[in-house]
Amino acid sequence: MSKVGEFALTMIQQRLLDKQGNSILVNGCCPGYVDTDMTSHKGPLTPAQGAETPVYLAMLPSHATQPKGQFVFQKKVIDWMTGNAI
């Protein structure tokens, strides 16, 4: 899926949940350029480093209200139009 598609889907899903009165948070994230078979082992990040942001988002406490409908890279919210995610 393209990054723009991921960003759009994240925002749409969050808006739909908000309209339903749900407190579920939906966020998109990028692991970065990780040293894997897919990158021919050229990525500077280890798989463990690439997993930090997805794990961080998955482990947000149940009472968390942010980030919400955002794109997260290196555990920080970035602007999906101008942020560097790779």
C-alpha positions as a Markdown table, in Angstrom:
| # | Residue | x | y | z |
|---|---|---|---|---|
| 1 | Met | 0.0 | 0.0 | 0.0 |
| 2 | Ser | 1.3 | 3.5 | -0.8 |
| 3 | Lys | 2.1 | 5.8 | 2.1 |
| 4 | Val | -0.6 | 8.3 | 0.9 |
| 5 | Gly | -3.1 | 5.4 | 0.9 |
| 6 | Glu | -2.1 | 4.4 | 4.4 |
| 7 | Phe | -2.4 | 8.0 | 5.6 |
| 8 | Ala | -5.9 | 8.4 | 4.1 |
| 9 | Leu | -7.2 | 5.1 | 5.4 |
| 10 | Thr | -5.9 | 6.0 | 8.9 |
| 11 | Met | -7.7 | 9.3 | 8.9 |
| 12 | Ile | -10.9 | 7.8 | 7.4 |
| 13 | Gln | -11.0 | 5.0 | 9.9 |
| 14 | Gln | -10.5 | 7.3 | 12.9 |
| 15 | Arg | -13.2 | 9.6 | 11.7 |
| 16 | Leu | -15.7 | 6.7 | 11.4 |
| 17 | Leu | -14.9 | 5.5 | 14.9 |
| 18 | Asp | -15.2 | 9.0 | 16.3 |
| 19 | Lys | -18.7 | 9.3 | 14.7 |
| 20 | Gln | -19.7 | 6.1 | 16.3 |
| 21 | Gly | -18.6 | 7.4 | 19.7 |
| 22 | Asn | -15.8 | 4.9 | 19.9 |
| 23 | Ser | -12.6 | 5.6 | 22.0 |
| 24 | Ile | -10.5 | 3.4 | 19.8 |
| 25 | Leu | -7.3 | 5.1 | 18.4 |
| 26 | Val | -6.3 | 4.4 | 14.8 |
| 27 | Asn | -2.8 | 5.4 | 13.8 |
| 28 | Gly | -0.5 | 4.7 | 10.9 |
| 29 | Cys | 3.2 | 4.1 | 11.3 |
| 30 | Cys | 6.4 | 3.4 | 9.4 |
| 31 | Pro | 9.2 | 1.2 | 10.8 |
| 32 | Gly | 11.8 | 3.0 | 8.7 |
| 33 | Tyr | 14.5 | 1.5 | 6.4 |
| 34 | Val | 15.1 | -1.8 | 8.2 |
| 35 | Asp | 17.8 | -4.3 | 7.5 |
| 36 | Thr | 15.7 | -7.2 | 6.1 |
| 37 | Asp | 15.6 | -9.5 | 3.1 |
| 38 | Met | 13.1 | -7.0 | 1.6 |
| 39 | Thr | 15.7 | -4.2 | 1.6 |
| 40 | Ser | 18.5 | -6.6 | 0.6 |
| 41 | His | 19.9 | -5.9 | 4.1 |
| 42 | Lys | 20.8 | -2.3 | 3.2 |
| 43 | Gly | 18.6 | -0.7 | 5.8 |
| 44 | Pro | 20.5 | 1.0 | 8.7 |
| 45 | Leu | 17.9 | -0.1 | 11.3 |
| 46 | Thr | 17.7 | -3.5 | 13.0 |
| 47 | Pro | 14.4 | -5.3 | 13.0 |
| 48 | Ala | 14.1 | -4.6 | 16.7 |
| 49 | Gln | 14.6 | -0.9 | 16.0 |
| 50 | Gly | 12.0 | -1.0 | 13.2 |
| 51 | Ala | 9.5 | -2.7 | 15.6 |
| 52 | Glu | 9.8 | 0.0 | 18.3 |
| 53 | Thr | 7.1 | 2.4 | 16.9 |
| 54 | Pro | 4.5 | -0.3 | 16.1 |
| 55 | Val | 5.0 | -1.8 | 19.5 |
| 56 | Tyr | 4.8 | 1.6 | 21.1 |
| 57 | Leu | 1.4 | 2.2 | 19.4 |
| 58 | Ala | 0.1 | -1.2 | 20.3 |
| 59 | Met | 1.0 | -0.7 | 23.9 |
| 60 | Leu | -0.6 | 2.7 | 24.4 |
| 61 | Pro | -2.7 | 2.6 | 27.6 |
| 62 | Ser | -6.4 | 2.1 | 27.3 |
| 63 | His | -7.0 | 5.7 | 28.5 |
| 64 | Ala | -4.7 | 7.3 | 25.9 |
| 65 | Thr | -6.3 | 10.0 | 23.8 |
| 66 | Gln | -3.3 | 10.7 | 21.6 |
| 67 | Pro | -1.9 | 10.1 | 19.0 |
| 68 | Lys | -5.2 | 9.8 | 17.2 |
| 69 | Gly | -5.7 | 9.4 | 13.4 |
| 70 | Gln | -2.0 | 10.4 | 13.0 |
| 71 | Phe | 1.1 | 9.1 | 11.2 |
| 72 | Val | 3.9 | 8.1 | 13.6 |
| 73 | Phe | 7.6 | 7.6 | 12.8 |
| 74 | Gln | 10.2 | 6.9 | 15.4 |
| 75 | Lys | 7.5 | 7.2 | 18.1 |
| 76 | Lys | 6.7 | 10.8 | 17.1 |
| 77 | Val | 3.8 | 12.2 | 15.1 |
| 78 | Ile | 4.9 | 13.5 | 11.8 |
| 79 | Asp | 3.1 | 15.5 | 9.1 |
| 80 | Trp | 2.2 | 13.0 | 6.5 |
| 81 | Met | 2.7 | 15.5 | 3.7 |
| 82 | Thr | 6.0 | 16.9 | 4.7 |
| 83 | Gly | 7.4 | 14.4 | 7.2 |
| 84 | Asn | 10.3 | 12.2 | 6.2 |
| 85 | Ala | 9.3 | 8.6 | 6.9 |
| 86 | Ile | 12.0 | 6.7 | 5.1 |
